[in-house]
Amino acid sequence: IAEAAGIKIPEDTRVLVARLAGVGKQYPLSMEKLSPVLALYVEDGWQKGCDRCMELLNFGGRGHTLGIHCNERDIILQFGLKKPAFRIIVNSPTAIGAVGYTTDLDPSMTLGCGSYGGNITSDNIGPVHLMNIKRVAWETKPLAKSRDTGAWRPSVSIESRSREAFPYQKALSSEVSRKGAAHAATPTVASSNSVETSRRDVSTPEPTAQKFGTSGMSAEQVDKIVTEFSKGR
């Protein structure tokens, strides 16, 4: 590299260091370099060094990694909290510290840059990030405080009873997908005898008296909304 640049150096030279006066396109060595060539900046005090570091990150790539060699805890915290980088490597080689070799970071050669760098994550990418996680969630904050949320849980055998007590549920059942959305417009209305039986079994009022949601909608109003939704699918 030195010979190509017309520079004479000792045979045992391992690293080339170039002192720069600024950051930007006019200073090509101020951007990322995958080579044994380093840019060197000399600043008067850590605050100015902090500002220069911000320049470098904003120009060369936000979100990746920052290395600092320092024994002052407060200065380290300032660099860690204010810099747009998601890995702050302290007193360790940055290249191998960021991938977890000399630190307790997750071992990985793929490092996320988070929202700073337009990535979906700021983590060191590992097997967990390749997993699809399915979640089954029960209602924990009912819209209607008076409703018995336990009756909606599949651990209780309530399918037939809930259809009598809440006829609008039929519009959301599997029968709609098998027979068509038209069934949602004509839900089965339970007879007075079955309603009385349902009241005794599950202690629920008649469908017309039951209110849903914070606005207190009736079952008929819910039926209408579900029917209109089904027509548009």
C-alpha positions, 0 to 999 in steps of 0.5 A: 500500500505504501509503495503504491502511494509512493511512500518509503517505509520500514519492511516490518511496518504493520500499520499506516496512520494518516493524520487528518484535519477534517471529516467528509468526502474531501477526506477519503480516509475519514470514512470506513476503511477495511485495511491497515490504514488508520485515520488519526485526529488530535483534539484539545480535550475530550469534549472536542474529541467527543464532537469529532467522534460525532462527526465521524459517526454521522459521516461514516455510519451511524448505529454500528460500533464505537471504541473508547480507551479511557479510565474516567467513568464519567467520560465513558458514560458521556460517550456511551449515552450521547453517541449514535452507536449501539456497541460501546467497546471500552478498553478493548480492540473494537473489531473483535470486541464488537463480535463478542470475542473479548466482551460478553456481547453475543458472538456474531459477525452480523451486527445490527445498527438499529434505527440509526442505520436503518436496521430493524434491530441493534443486536448482535444477530444470532439464532434467536433472531431467526425464530418465529414466535407465535403468541396466543393472548387472552383478553385481560382488559375487557371493554365492558367491565361487567362482562365475564371474561372467563366465558370467552376462554377456550378452557371452558366448553361454552361454544353452544352456550355463547352462541345462544347468549351472544348470537353475533359470534356466529358471524365470526365462527368457522361456519362463515368461512365454510358457507359464506359471509351471507350467513352472518346476515341471518344469525340463528335466533334462539327460542325463548325456552333456550334463552331461559335455559341459557340464563339458568346455565350461564347466568347471562341476560337475554341477547337484546338486553346484553350491552357490549363495549364502552358505548353499550352497543346491543347484540343487534348493533354488533350483528349489523357491524359484523355483517357489513364487514363480512360483505366487504371481504 
